[in-house]
Amino acid sequence: MTEKRPLVAVLTGAGISTDSGIPDYRGPQGLWQRDPSAQELVTIGPYLASAEVRRRSWLMRRDAGAVDAKPNAGHRALVDLERAGVPMRVLTQNVDGLHRAAGLPARKVVELHGTAAEVQCVRCRVVSPMAAALERVAAGEDDPACAECGAVLRPRTVMFGEALDERTLQQADAVAKACQVFLAVGSSLQVMPAALLPRIALEHGAKLIVVNGEPTPYDDAASEVVREPISEALPKLVRRLVSGDLARG
């Protein structure tokens, strides 16, 4: 009888995408540290209430480079893990879509905070590509409105002041409870409710491995803490997971 391989859960935060040119908002050199007022650009109340906030928010999206970003070695390592036949799920706090762009099947990725690849009208709910909205910004529109009804367009991300989708949370909770190995990669592990997932995994007997450049609240509970750059550390960890070393250790 073939031995059942353990489920690996991978929680990814902004740190996995920095090598793709997408800024880490919460890190020591992140946007929130350099300009705390920028947080209102992704907070639902100010965004809906102020055309000026939306104008600045569109400029931030235009300049962030996320639309043109490409997967890096960290993203590709997780694709290697999946293709090696290891049962795995990625629970990502990122909205950049790079896990799926790297080749992970959509069913293997739980996007906790939604996707920045699309926008949605707040009135008629029509969904359209973010790239098309950014083209309108590049052409000179400060605050592109819905082409169907003229109402405000917003990204299909979970903004500050909004709750995460309940079904998405349930999926993530189930993965955290079922996994035998939980990797926390490039996340500060401070943003709720995603920061609860490592605790859930630990409470259900999983081994926790933290890969992050800065200390996290879970370092003391982790079996292993890795401070190497993610694009270097993750391929090494994936090789150990494929060989079964991490699950046995």
C-alpha positions, 0 to 999 in steps of 0.5 A: 500500500502506498503511504499517503503523503502529508498535506502541505499548506503554504501561507504567502504574504507580500515578501514572496513577491518583492523579487517580482518588483511588487513593494512590501507595504508593511516591511521596514522599507514598506509604503506604510512605513514611508507614508502612513497616509497612503493606507487610506488609499486602500481603505474602503471608507475614504475610497468611496467618499473622496474622489481625491483619494480615488485619484491617488489610489489609481496613480498608486496602482498605475505606478506599483507595476503589479500588472506587469510583474512576473513570477519569481523563483519563489512562486516557481518553487511552489509550482515544482512542489505541486507538480511533484505530486505533493498534496498542497494548497497555497493560502495567499494574502497577496492580490497580485495573481502571481501564484496562478501566473506561475502555473499553480492550478486555480483550485490549489490557490485560496486568495484570501484578499481577492484579486487586483486583476479585476475591478468591479462597479460598486452599483451595478457590480459589473466586473472588468479587467484592471488593465483596461481601467489603468489604460484609461488612467494612462490616457488621462482619466483621474477617476475612471467610472463604470462604463455601464452606469457611471458609478465608482469602480473599485478593485476586487480586493478586500480593502481595509475596513472590509471583512474577508469573504466567509466562504474563502475563510472557511476554505483556508480554515479547513486547509490549516486544520488538515495540513501536516506541514504549514509554511508561512512565507513572506508574511508578517503574520500580524494581519487578521484573520490570516494571522490566525491560520498558523495557530490553527495549524499548530493546534491541530498538530502541524509543523510550522516553518516560518520564512521571513526577513523580519521576526514574526509573532510565531517564531518561538512556536516554529520548528524552523525559522528561515531568514534567507531571501525567499527566492533562495530559501523556498526552492531548498525547502521544496526539495526537502518537502518533495524528499519527505525530509521535512514531514519526517523531521 
